[in-house]
Amino acid sequence: MATLTPVLQEEAIAELISERVSNVPLLPHVVTRLLGIMGRNDHSLTDVVKIVENDLGLASRILRVANSAAFSPRQGISSLQQGILHLGEKMVAGIAIGSCTANIFNRELIGYESSSGELWDHCLRTAIAAREITASCSRRVSTDLAFTGGLLHDVGKAIIDEFLNKRTQILTAMCDKGEGGDFLDAERDSIGIDHADVGFALARHWNLPPQLAAVIKFHHRPVEADPAQQELVYLVHLGDILAMLGGTGTGADTLSYKIDEGYQRYFQLGKDGLPILLLKIEEEFTRAKSAVFAE
Amino acid sequence: MGIIYVGVGELAASRSPGDVVKILALGSCVGVIMLAPQQKIVGLLHVALPDSSINAKRGIEKPGTFADTGIPQLLNELKKMGHLRGKLTVKLAGGASIMDPNNTFNIGKRNILAIKKILWKFGLGAIAEDLGGNYCRTLSVDVDSGLVTISSPGRGTWPL
């Protein structure tokens, strides 16, 4: 009997998580279209402008950010095309995702002992880190995709969190035992599912492009991703780690993960380059945070 | 009287009774705590990287970013605050890392080594430290008592 109880609990949790995922509002059409074209290499700036101009709220937000002190335009920016060009498509995706998912990304994560806003900060810093690594090391992946993947990679935490509540100290103790298991293993051992799998369910619910769904599912286990998507997944995997090293994590699980050295098959990140990269990420993160989310 | 938050690359010193000097969520960064018990002065430095040679401009603009520029700057601040003689007590916390068997991303360890080397140059050494591991730390120093406290989500709170 004692062995059956946890199984039943896990089944009940899986069912409840599935229900929670299906109750999450769908992404606005403008966001799915933006994410869809950013996943393709053949899109142009005009394509992005056409999508954004149909959403008055998003368009005005982009202009507001483009004219903010942190992005210091030489002269006032009044057209959407100029605004998108000035900010870059990555930031446009960030503004679009941030504005329609604030209720998800700004949740307090009780199960991770993480305050409101920390999940978004961590995702934004991961996005910036993944973009910077891509810009300096990878020629095959677009920086837009790496940025967007970084923004979305941990979305599953917002759903799984309620089921980790009151288990936090057990999870950290499992990681700190030094037996090689990380926080993802601890989540799975404790409730039968982990935040990467929950995020993947949400990615399917939102009908995200397959590359972004792969990032969400495999960002802690990039070697398990489809080889066609592995380089992107490794970029976000490293971005996630650099964000945590910088102290921008989501509470109890911060730094309790393993590095997968398989990234070396795709790109090199020299020891000497690491401090320079960390400094650049710190500066860009501070700038983006103050501009986009100061309101 | 209040809480003084010390961000990445910043440093602060206080001798105001009731102040608490604090660093939120140290990852691979290291918090260097200097206490002058005779004058009841507390100094705190939030070091992000070992060596300013990678960006000398930043080392001048925000010396606390690097171990080699931050520690002399913190000692200057303590002097300005009135620490002219007497022993300084040094404590260190942070310098965490990811689970990385090959130590490629060991920036925390590199920070710790650089800080210890520079402290040694000034004839200083830490009497207490809480370093390394695979978790983040929040650090608080109470100016009245000089008590240093560390907390980490899911791991509780403990004195240093």
HADDOCK unambig.tbl for C-alpha pairs under 7 A between the chains (distance, minus, plus):
assign (segid A and resid 113 and name CA) (segid B and resid 153 and name CA) 5.48 0.50 0.50
assign (segid A and resid 113 and name CA) (segid B and resid 154 and name CA) 6.62 0.50 0.50
assign (segid A and resid 168 and name CA) (segid B and resid 154 and name CA) 5.39 0.50 0.50
assign (segid A and resid 169 and name CA) (segid B and resid 154 and name CA) 4.78 0.50 0.50
assign (segid A and resid 169 and name CA) (segid B and resid 155 and name CA) 6.30 0.50 0.50
assign (segid A and resid 172 and name CA) (segid B and resid 154 and name CA) 6.12 0.50 0.50
assign (segid A and resid 172 and name CA) (segid B and resid 155 and name CA) 6.93 0.50 0.50
assign (segid A and resid 244 and name CA) (segid B and resid 27 and name CA) 6.47 0.50 0.50
assign (segid A and resid 245 and name CA) (segid B and resid 27 and name CA) 4.85 0.50 0.50
assign (segid A and resid 245 and name CA) (segid B and resid 28 and name CA) 5.00 0.50 0.50
assign (segid A and resid 245 and name CA) (segid B and resid 97 and name CA) 6.72 0.50 0.50
assign (segid A and resid 246 and name CA) (segid B and resid 27 and name CA) 5.59 0.50 0.50
assign (segid A and resid 246 and name CA) (segid B and resid 28 and name CA) 6.34 0.50 0.50
assign (segid A and resid 247 and name CA) (segid B and resid 25 and name CA) 5.27 0.50 0.50
assign (segid A and resid 247 and name CA) (segid B and resid 26 and name CA) 5.13 0.50 0.50
assign (segid A and resid 247 and name CA) (segid B and resid 27 and name CA) 4.10 0.50 0.50
assign (segid A and resid 247 and name CA) (segid B and resid 136 and name CA) 6.74 0.50 0.50
assign (segid A and resid 251 and name CA) (segid B and resid 153 and name CA) 5.32 0.50 0.50
assign (segid A and resid 252 and name CA) (segid B and resid 153 and name CA) 4.54 0.50 0.50
assign (segid A and resid 252 and name CA) (segid B and resid 154 and name CA) 5.18 0.50 0.50
assign (segid A and resid 254 and name CA) (segid B and resid 135 and name CA) 5.65 0.50 0.50
assign (segid A and resid 254 and name CA) (segid B and resid 136 and name CA) 6.16 0.50 0.50
assign (segid A and resid 255 and name CA) (segid B and resid 97 and name CA) 6.47 0.50 0.50
assign (segid A and resid 255 and name CA) (segid B and resid 98 and name CA) 4.91 0.50 0.50
assign (segid A and resid 255 and name CA) (segid B and resid 134 and name CA) 5.08 0.50 0.50
assign (segid A and resid 255 and name CA) (segid B and resid 135 and name CA) 5.25 0.50 0.50
assign (segid A and resid 256 and name CA) (segid B and resid 98 and name CA) 6.41 0.50 0.50
assign (segid A and resid 256 and name CA) (segid B and resid 99 and name CA) 6.85 0.50 0.50
assign (segid A and resid 256 and name CA) (segid B and resid 134 and name CA) 5.20 0.50 0.50
assign (segid A and resid 256 and name CA) (segid B and resid 135 and name CA) 6.12 0.50 0.50
assign (segid A and resid 257 and name CA) (segid B and resid 98 and name CA) 6.14 0.50 0.50
assign (segid A and resid 257 and name CA) (segid B and resid 99 and name CA) 5.82 0.50 0.50
assign (segid A and resid 258 and name CA) (segid B and resid 98 and name CA) 6.33 0.50 0.50
assign (segid A and resid 258 and name CA) (segid B and resid 99 and name CA) 4.50 0.50 0.50
assign (segid A and resid 258 and name CA) (segid B and resid 100 and name CA) 6.21 0.50 0.50
assign (segid A and resid 259 and name CA) (segid B and resid 98 and name CA) 6.91 0.50 0.50
assign (segid A and resid 259 and name CA) (segid B and resid 99 and name CA) 6.11 0.50 0.50
assign (segid A and resid 259 and name CA) (segid B and resid 100 and name CA) 5.52 0.50 0.50
assign (segid A and resid 271 and name CA) (segid B and resid 104 and name CA) 6.52 0.50 0.50
assign (segid A and resid 275 and name CA) (segid B and resid 49 and name CA) 6.58 0.50 0.50
assign (segid A and resid 276 and name CA) (segid B and resid 54 and name CA) 6.58 0.50 0.50
